[in-house]
Amino acid sequence: MNKTGKFGPYSTTGHALALPGPGAQSGAELVRSRIALHVALGTARAGDRLPDVGVLAEQLGIGEMTVRRALEGMCQDGLLDRRRGRTGGTFVSADWATAAAAHHDPAAAASIAGFLLLLECGLVAHASGEFEAEHLKGLREVAEALDASAESESLLELETRFHLDLAEALGGRGMREVTADLIGRLCLLRPSPDPEAIRSQNLCHFDLLTHLEAGATDAAVRAVKQHR
């Protein structure tokens, strides 16, 4: 969530960063990945109505025609539902998970996941030694909430939030948005990890934070690699 709305801004700050990687997204791909990201975060759930086209266009910093075409494509793919009438609009499909599975692409997912790993390792190496416990308090709270959660559906939300918050803590708002690009794309390209895998990966979160506080760069980078 941010000051201009939960789906943005994703124009000037984030996309001005010309980073190497698996390729920049088109406007339509950005719409798809942002919606997928918010499904993973639990801020857009099955049956939820999406903002109107004009609102989405403003929040994402792209044209209304691009947004409209992207939403139409997602409806055709079964990811969204279009309803007419006074209570109509565009809604997250009740069959989101099934529809998303039809678009899984292991090779593309591996490429993007590899770049995300490289990005996080670089951020950790650059920032290691600059943080005290107080500076990482929010990240530790997310990891502790994940560790304590008894609800499987909240695990992916907390896992996703941890990596977005980590990118912002280590690299600022722009890096959070770059990470959001990558995670959103991964949400449509590969299955969600199972709950036990997420719980296991959370041990790496705790290790990473401990090593960041201690300024142990090599150990912090290893924790990122072990997580992946």
N, C-alpha and C positions, 0 to 999 in steps of 0.2 A: 504494500500500500504506500502511496506517496501523495504529495500535495496536489497533484493534478488528477488523481483517480487511480484505481487499482490496476488498470491496464497500461499506464504510462507514467511519466514521459519516457519515450524510447527513441528520441530523435537526436537532438543536438549532442547531449552529453555522452550517451553510450555509443551511438553509431558513428560518431566522428572519430572513434579510435580505430585506426587501420591496422588491425592485428593480423598476422599470418594465421592460417588455420584451414579448416575444411570448406571455406568459401562463405562469403557474405550472403545473407538471406535477401530474397526479394521481398517486396511489400506484402505479397500474399502469404509467403512463408512465415513472415514475421507475425501476421495475424494468427496463423495456425499454431505457431510455437508459443505465443503468449497465452492463448486460450488453453493449450495443453499444460503449460506451466501452472496456470491458476487452478486447473483441475487437480494437479498433483499437490498444490498447496492447500486445497480444500476451500479456496475462496470462490471457486465456481464448481458447483456440484450438479449431478444429474438432475435435470428438471429446472435448473436455474435459468432465468431469462437474462440474456446478455444485454449490455447497453445498446442503445440505438446506433446505427451506422455513423451518424455524425459525431456522436460522443466518442466512439471508438477511434474514428479517424483523428480527432483532435488529440486524444490521449496518446495515440501511437505515433503521431506526427507524420501520417501518410494520407493520401487522398481517399475521399469517400468512395469513389468508383473501385479503387483497389480493395478496400475493405468489403464492399458489397460483393465483388466477385469472389473474394476469399471465403466469405460466409456461404455463398451459394455452392462453392466447391465442397466445403465441409458438410453441407447438407446432403449433397449428392453422395459423399463418402460415408454417410451415416453417423458422422460425429456430432452433428447438430440437427435440430428439428425446426422447421419453419411453420408457424401457426398464424392463421389469419383471424380477422375479427378484432373487436375492441380490446380483448385481452391477449391478442396475438403478439408475435415478435419472433425472435430467434432464441432457441433454448438449447442448453447442453442435452444431448441425447441420453435417454435412459440406458441405451446400449453402447455408451461411449467405449467401454473397455473392449467389447467385441469388435467394434468398428476400428478401433485403433490397432488391434492385433493384425488386421489385414494389411497394415502399412508398415509392419516391422521390417527392417532391413539391417541384418547383422553387420554387413560390411560398412555401411554408412555410419551405423551406431559406433562401431569400433574406431572409426576415424575421428568422430567428434569426441568420443570418450577419451581417446588418446590426447587430443589437443587440450581438453579440460584438465587432464592430469598434468600435462606440461605447464599449463597456466597456473594451477594451484601450487605446483612445486616451485615455480619461479616466484610467486608471491610470497610463499613461506620463506624461501631462501633470502629474499630481499628484506623481509620484515623481522626475521628472527633476531631476538635480542633487544627489540625496541618496545616490547610490551611487558607490563607488569600484570599481576593477577586482576587488578581492578579494571584494566582495559579490556580484558577478555571475559569479564563477568557475564555479559549477555550471551556469549557463545557457550559458556559452561552451563548456563541456565537452560539453554536449548538441549544440550546433551543430557543433562540431568532429567529434563522432562521426557525425553525419548526413553531414557533408561527406566523411568518409573511408569511409563504409559502401559496400560493394560488393553488398550484399544488398537487393534491391528491397523485400522484405517488412518489413525493419527500418526503412525510411524513414518510413512512416506512423506507426510506433510512436514514433520519435524526434521527429517533427513534433508529434504529439499531446502528448508529454511536455514539449516545450519550452513550449507554450502553457499547460499546467497549472502548470509550475514558474514561468513568468513571472508568472502571476496571483498565485501565492503570494508570490513575491519582492516584488511591488509592492503587494499588498493584503492579504496574510495568508491564513490557512487558509480563512476564509469565502469569499474571492474565488476561491480555487482550486476550491471546491465549486460555486460559481455557474458558473464556467467549465466545470467538468465536466458540469453540467446541460446547458449549451448545446452543447458538443462532442458529448456522447452523443446528443443529439437529431439533430444534423447527420449523425451516422454512419448513421442510418436514413433520412434524407430526401434525401441526395444521393450520387452516386458518389464514391468515394475519388479524390483527385487522382492523376494518373499520376506515376511516379517522376521524370521530368524536370521536371515542374512543382514537385514538392517540393524538388528540388535547387536550382531557380531561386529559390524562395521563401526558401531558407536563406540566400541572400545578404542578404536583408532582415533576417534574424535578426542577422547579424554587424553590419550597419549600425546596427540598433536598439541593440545593446549598446554599440557605440562611442559613439553619440550620448548614451546614458544616462550613461555614464562621464564624458562631457565636459559634461554638464548642458545640452546643446543641445536644448531642449524641442521647438521647431518641427521640427527635423530628425528627432528621434525619433518624433514623431507621423507625419511623412511616411513614415518607414520602415514603420510599422504599416499605413498606408493602401496603400502600394505592395505589401506582402505580400498583402493581400486582393484 
